[in-house]
């Protein structure tokens, strides 16, 4: 699976970073040369680093030389104080700043799996500066975020269930 996000108008990556920084998951983007390209705020906090600390950092300095991130399994990552934190992870290919990279979605190994519900999804979608809507095959709105309603000076109830 390849995730691709177009950076038209120069704002795309900033928008993706904003979305990634508002996620509950720990996210890490690494280029083909194993250099860290992005680490979201949740993972930075867990590892006790600033974004500037990891800019241009080789991933092996966090994982150790023999601890490779190349399969879906468990990886040990050192925080800034040298404490090891174990994560399970999934890997996806991504086009990041016009380069092929990998995005790692990390979950602390001992954490229980969080179950998301519709309220969690709405909280995330209402908090991003993008217009989000879902229509059925007949063109009726099934969902809109608050930004979409605000754009037209309407309420969600004014739009959902209607063809506009």
Secondary structure, 3 states (H helix, E strand, C coil): CEEECCCHHHCHHHHHHHHHHCCCCEEEEEECCCEEEEECHHHHHHHCCCHHHHCCCECHHHHCCCCCCCCCCEEEEECCCCCEEEEEEEEEEEEECCEEEEEEEEEECCCCCCCCCHHHHHHHHHCCCCCCEEECCCCCEEEECHHHHHHCCCCHHHHCCCCC
